[in-house]
């Protein structure tokens, strides 16, 4: 296949895969389009078999890690962790919208960082709906906070987001050094988001609850789940220091919680497999191959001409802004797959700037991240409308604010912590 035709085929395939992921006709999974598209890319010669195999091998450990974290988050829910979170939020807020928003920010940030953004979108969002209904406050600010923080608050740890796992592998950093460099940008971005939410939703947050409602009896603290998660996080640090892939620590934590649920007959082998989301894992692998085809056929060269060089503050701002724009054009997962090979030679600072752009930037549009698309479906299931204009207006304020302060914080962290 000649270069022009290969480029056209790969771009069309990527467009089809992303369009399917956004629309999901008949509720079919993303992999229904992505896997055949990857096969077509290989079969037509848009990507060589060797390059497709290399991409699958590169993504293999990341996908395995993602599967383990998804299982871990699911069985934390089975253990009652999110019910406890809902009860705590209701008792803390006591019908007051601002304290509830603060509680949502705190919990969503912690859950996103430790259990990944999928846990915040899939497991915490319904709890926030229920808590708002129980306390009688308007749900909009708190529900919107779930989607914004599932993206913004996923900056802290390599385990917080699939994009982080990819950036972690490309950065050459250890687990603790990655977290140390991202801690200040994480706090700065969350703080900026909180200020924006307090101003943007001032009317909703000033409305008192119509009635005083009982928060209900608090369920017991799921100590087993908390201890398992804590040990898993410690395992990440030890594994990274020992040069062992962190997927093994994640797998151990997932097996402990899943095994406990199986022994107590609260799960079946098939439910464990479903918790790992095999269709989504296939989508990630197939998408990686399709994106590699686009990169091989000219996108890398085009971006190389506009990508800023160096690790100074202007360069980091330019890299993060470009990553944010690209994430909203082609989704953040393809964007990070495209940009990491181009920025890795410049060092960890450039890689982490890409991560800021692809994690914070998707709060601007629905299509910016898969998490936002999933959040939109969950909101619709609760019969709560999402206004596209309002979502975009919020993003136009929140994204530049959070991204700007996060990049400045990263620049400072690189000089204080070092690489």
Beta strands, then each sheet from edge to edge (+ up, - down):
end
